[in-house]
């Protein structure tokens, strides 16, 4: 991170625990800020205001920006650049921003990605970036779908393969409940529950169907208790 590169964790399974542990180690070197990219209500304008107020004593002029417009003319990228330059001039300790699921629903648009890369790239001080970024990504095609060549170049990702095979429990628990509720309401309002379940099952690939059958067999044998992931994995090998 001190070499102007940003770290990107990719691979199978949730990487939140790994990235959080990395953040604890980085806290000895600088300040650490965690962001949940899978939160659809994330507001980069509020994030930049937070950085300004906490680390810069509010010295960067704060302008209210409607982030939902996703329009560069709103000035969010300009604000990111101003905050980054002021941070580099005022601070001696780096700021590490950890983004859990940078390709999540809250940050997956081009405008957000350009704002984030502007925040890191513009914070250089004595050939080092003072605002440094480490993130996780779940989409294997992220490089093709998230970033233009210029934005990807500015991030200068160091890709790290991390196969945790862990379920996305934290992401589901911390995710926006409003979206989940809307999906449930839509399903119950347009289909009977049994029909909806059959439609989902009929769309599964043969291999996925076999995994589901193994899960049912294990749960029946264990009186419908929760099945550890390790047991399911062993049964499918």
Legacy VTK file of the C-alpha trace (Angstrom):
# vtk DataFile Version 3.0
C-alpha trace
ASCII
DATASET POLYDATA
POINTS 237 float
0.000 0.000 0.000
2.906 2.366 0.591
4.046 1.848 -3.019
1.049 3.682 -4.550
-0.755 0.396 -5.178
-4.190 -0.579 -3.891
-4.948 -4.113 -2.709
-7.875 -6.089 -4.134
-8.898 -9.421 -2.617
-10.699 -11.811 -4.946
-11.697 -15.462 -4.799
-14.456 -17.766 -3.633
-16.353 -16.976 -0.453
-16.800 -14.005 1.851
-13.612 -12.078 2.471
-14.961 -9.703 5.108
-13.274 -11.448 8.054
-9.910 -11.494 6.266
-10.114 -7.839 5.257
-11.201 -6.813 8.761
-8.246 -8.655 10.293
-5.962 -6.880 7.832
-7.448 -3.590 8.988
-6.630 -4.386 12.616
-3.003 -4.893 11.631
-2.972 -1.634 9.667
-4.325 0.293 12.664
-0.817 0.245 14.136
0.411 2.250 11.164
-2.489 4.617 10.499
-6.204 5.275 10.811
-8.636 2.704 9.386
-12.069 3.325 7.902
-14.390 0.418 6.997
-17.029 0.747 4.259
-19.693 -1.788 3.299
-19.993 -1.573 -0.471
-22.986 -3.910 -0.483
-25.094 -1.316 1.337
-27.301 0.306 -1.311
-27.752 3.390 0.884
-24.063 4.284 1.034
-23.454 7.961 0.273
-19.959 8.937 -0.845
-20.738 12.602 -0.294
-21.383 11.884 3.400
-18.248 9.749 3.531
-16.115 12.584 2.179
-17.739 15.011 4.618
-16.902 12.590 7.431
-13.244 12.475 6.397
-13.198 16.272 6.213
-14.744 16.760 9.655
-12.837 14.035 11.513
-9.382 14.305 9.988
-9.244 17.826 8.512
-11.246 19.853 11.058
-13.759 20.740 8.352
-11.273 22.831 6.394
-12.540 21.640 3.031
-15.690 23.478 2.084
-18.658 21.116 2.376
-21.224 21.288 -0.385
-24.382 19.198 -0.292
-24.407 16.925 -3.319
-27.266 14.752 -4.498
-25.295 11.532 -4.976
-28.300 9.816 -6.581
-27.835 11.905 -9.723
-24.473 10.232 -10.457
-23.474 13.288 -12.473
-19.824 14.439 -12.492
-21.019 18.031 -12.746
-22.255 17.746 -9.149
-18.693 18.170 -7.993
-18.165 15.001 -5.946
-14.980 14.097 -7.797
-13.709 17.634 -7.295
-14.470 17.334 -3.574
-12.573 14.021 -3.442
-9.525 15.649 -5.002
-9.684 18.630 -2.621
-10.001 16.422 0.446
-7.156 14.184 -0.716
-4.781 17.088 -1.291
-5.667 18.729 2.009
-5.229 15.409 3.826
-1.769 14.967 2.304
-0.744 18.467 3.369
-2.062 18.198 6.943
-1.641 14.611 8.073
1.415 12.520 8.862
-0.424 9.228 9.460
-2.018 7.535 6.434
-5.714 6.719 6.222
-6.542 3.165 5.194
-9.974 2.750 3.614
-11.229 -0.844 3.588
-14.125 -1.494 1.234
-15.988 -4.746 1.704
-17.345 -5.706 -1.744
-16.301 -2.767 -3.891
-18.519 -4.160 -6.665
-21.554 -4.128 -4.362
-24.817 -2.402 -5.178
-23.819 0.780 -3.365
-20.597 1.430 -5.315
-20.852 -0.454 -8.605
-21.521 2.582 -10.818
-18.763 4.333 -12.761
-19.211 7.635 -10.928
-18.534 6.104 -7.503
-15.473 4.252 -8.749
-14.029 7.392 -10.327
-14.598 9.317 -7.098
-12.793 6.675 -5.041
-9.801 6.533 -7.357
-9.592 10.330 -7.308
-9.528 10.240 -3.503
-6.546 7.891 -3.401
-4.576 9.110 -6.411
-4.696 12.777 -5.361
-3.373 12.130 -1.850
0.275 11.691 -2.808
2.887 13.096 -0.453
6.598 12.521 -1.005
5.827 9.810 -3.597
3.468 7.964 -1.208
-0.303 7.962 -1.089
-1.640 9.149 2.244
-5.115 7.729 1.585
-4.706 4.054 0.784
-7.264 1.545 -0.353
-7.780 -2.174 0.263
-10.956 -3.814 -0.998
-12.633 -7.099 -1.779
-14.472 -7.996 -4.962
-16.874 -10.845 -5.673
-17.442 -10.487 -9.419
-14.706 -12.328 -11.295
-15.254 -10.005 -14.263
-14.882 -6.846 -12.197
-11.982 -5.532 -14.251
-14.156 -5.574 -17.376
-17.387 -4.284 -15.852
-16.380 -1.823 -13.115
-13.503 0.247 -14.426
-12.390 1.976 -17.545
-8.698 1.400 -18.403
-7.819 4.831 -16.985
-9.637 4.287 -13.685
-8.124 0.828 -13.270
-4.682 2.280 -13.980
-5.171 4.956 -11.312
-6.242 2.400 -8.722
-3.171 0.302 -9.649
-4.617 -2.851 -8.101
-2.456 -5.577 -6.612
-4.765 -8.594 -7.026
-4.601 -11.118 -4.171
-6.336 -14.496 -4.497
-8.162 -15.367 -1.265
-10.390 -18.451 -1.394
-12.134 -18.535 1.977
-15.152 -20.669 0.917
-17.059 -18.903 3.693
-20.765 -18.082 3.319
-21.777 -14.440 2.973
-23.554 -14.378 6.347
-22.289 -10.979 7.479
-23.113 -9.388 4.151
-26.658 -10.745 4.271
-27.205 -9.743 7.890
-25.822 -6.234 7.396
-27.428 -5.711 4.006
-30.401 -3.423 3.446
-33.492 -5.034 4.930
-35.777 -2.889 2.785
-34.601 -4.598 -0.377
-35.084 -8.050 1.119
-38.579 -7.133 2.281
-39.499 -5.811 -1.162
-38.371 -9.028 -2.819
-40.380 -11.119 -0.365
-43.452 -8.983 -0.951
-43.077 -9.274 -4.709
-42.834 -13.054 -4.583
-45.819 -13.525 -2.274
-47.879 -11.066 -4.252
-47.393 -12.670 -7.665
-46.876 -16.370 -6.963
-47.986 -18.921 -4.473
-45.099 -19.991 -2.295
-45.031 -23.573 -3.572
-45.015 -22.485 -7.208
-42.188 -20.022 -6.597
-40.068 -22.686 -4.907
-40.611 -25.118 -7.785
-39.590 -22.465 -10.273
-36.339 -21.867 -8.420
-35.582 -25.572 -8.131
-36.292 -26.197 -11.812
-33.745 -23.528 -12.772
-30.858 -25.183 -10.897
-28.027 -26.838 -12.778
-27.694 -30.628 -12.284
-24.607 -30.273 -10.097
-26.328 -27.692 -7.889
-29.316 -30.011 -7.566
-27.028 -32.774 -6.299
-25.552 -30.410 -3.695
-29.039 -29.463 -2.533
-30.005 -33.135 -2.261
-26.926 -33.780 -0.118
-27.889 -30.883 2.143
-31.431 -32.224 2.588
-30.117 -35.707 3.384
-27.695 -34.360 6.012
-30.361 -32.210 7.669
-32.830 -35.075 7.797
-30.193 -37.279 9.403
-29.457 -34.549 11.977
-33.107 -33.889 12.910
-33.141 -30.706 10.789
-30.396 -29.021 12.801
-28.134 -26.492 11.125
-25.567 -28.150 8.879
-21.937 -26.953 9.179
-20.459 -25.910 5.857
-17.520 -28.283 6.382
-19.903 -31.266 6.588
-21.671 -30.284 3.384
-18.387 -29.761 1.597
-17.123 -33.177 2.710
-20.334 -34.870 1.517
-20.004 -33.252 -1.910
-16.364 -34.234 -2.464
LINES 1 238
237 0 1 2 3 4 5 6 7 8 9 10 11 12 13 14 15 16 17 18 19 20 21 22 23 24 25 26 27 28 29 30 31 32 33 34 35 36 37 38 39 40 41 42 43 44 45 46 47 48 49 50 51 52 53 54 55 56 57 58 59 60 61 62 63 64 65 66 67 68 69 70 71 72 73 74 75 76 77 78 79 80 81 82 83 84 85 86 87 88 89 90 91 92 93 94 95 96 97 98 99 100 101 102 103 104 105 106 107 108 109 110 111 112 113 114 115 116 117 118 119 120 121 122 123 124 125 126 127 128 129 130 131 132 133 134 135 136 137 138 139 140 141 142 143 144 145 146 147 148 149 150 151 152 153 154 155 156 157 158 159 160 161 162 163 164 165 166 167 168 169 170 171 172 173 174 175 176 177 178 179 180 181 182 183 184 185 186 187 188 189 190 191 192 193 194 195 196 197 198 199 200 201 202 203 204 205 206 207 208 209 210 211 212 213 214 215 216 217 218 219 220 221 222 223 224 225 226 227 228 229 230 231 232 233 234 235 236
